[in-house]
C-alpha cells in the first residue's frame, strides 16, 4: 500500500515538473516588449538631373552624390503564436523609427518609417529546455512618411548649383515609396520564471525604396532629378522581455 502511494506521488510530481518545464507549446501566445535598433547598410544610385549625374556636374563636389541613412532605436513590440511546440508565427512592430539621410555635404533630409514584419520561426531544442534558440524567415513591408529636406541642405544645394551651373536649384517634395522585402532572423528565448522570458534577436531586412523629389518645382521625371533607388537593408537588433499567455 505504502509502495503504491509513494509510486503515485512520484509519478504526480514528475508529471507536474514536466508540465511546468515546457517552455513553449502549441497554442501559446507570447507577447514581447523591449528595445529595437535599426542599423541601415544604405547605398543609393546617383542623384540625377535628367541623365546628368548632378554630383559629377558640380566642380565643387566632383563625384557622384549618393546618400546614407543613420541608425535609430525605438520601442519594439512583437506577438508570437505557436502553431506547434517548435514553430511559431511572429509579428514584429515598433514605434516609428526616425532617420537622417546624409550626403557628401552633411544632412540632406529626414524620414520616419514603420517596418512591420511577419516571420515563421523554428525552435530546434526540446520544448522542455529553458533556453530556446530559433531561426526564422518571412516578409517585411516598410512604410515611409514625414519625409522632408533639411533647410540647411537646401540652401547649400542652391549655393553650389548657382556657383557651378549658373542657376540655383531648389529641391523639395521628397517622397520615398513603400517597400516589400524578405527578412531572416536568429534569436533565443530564455525562461526567467514561469511564463516570463528574456528574448534577444538579430534580423536582416531587405528594404529597397524608390525616392523622388522636385527640382525648381518640377517633379522628378525623366527630364528632371531623382534618386532612382535607395537600398537601406538594415540589421535589426532587439532585446526584450516576453510574457506567455
C-alpha positions, 0 to 999 in steps of 0.5 A: 500500500505504502509502495503504491502511494509513494509510486503515485506521488512520484509519478504526480510530481514528475508529471507536474515538473514536466508540465511546468518545464515546457517552455513553449507549446502549441497554442501559446501566445507570447507577447514581447516588449523591449528595445529595437535598433535599426542599423541601415547598410544604405547605398543609393544610385546617383542623384540625377538631373535628367541623365546628368549625374548632378554630383559629377556636374558640380566642380565643387563636389566632383563625384557622384552624390549618393546618400546614407541613412543613420541608425535609430532605436525605438520601442519594439513590440512583437506577438508570437503564436505557436502553431506547434511546440517548435514553430511559431508565427511572429509579428514584429512592430515598433514605434516609428523609427526616425532617420537622417539621410546624409550626403557628401555635404552633411544632412540632406533630409529626414524620414520616419518609417514603420517596418512591420514584419511577419516571420515563421520561426523554428525552435530546434531544442526540446520544448522542455529546455529553458533556453530556446534558440530559433531561426526564422524567415518571412516578409517585411513591408516598410512604410515611409512618411514625414519625409522632408529636406533639411533647410540647411541642405537646401540652401547649400544645394542652391549655393553650389548649383548657382556657383557651378551651373549658373542657376540655383536649384531648389529641391523639395517634395521628397517622397520615398515609396513603400517597400516589400522585402524578405527578412531572416532572423536568429534569436533565443528565448530564455525562461526567467520564471514561469511564463516570463522570458528574456528574448534577444534577436538579430534580423536582416531586412531587405528594404529597397525604396524608390525616392523622388523629389522636385527640382525648381518645382518640377517633379522628378521625371525623366527630364528632371532629378531623382534618386532612382533607388535607395537600398537601406537593408538594415540589421535589426537588433532587439532585446526584450522581455516576453510574457506567455499567455 
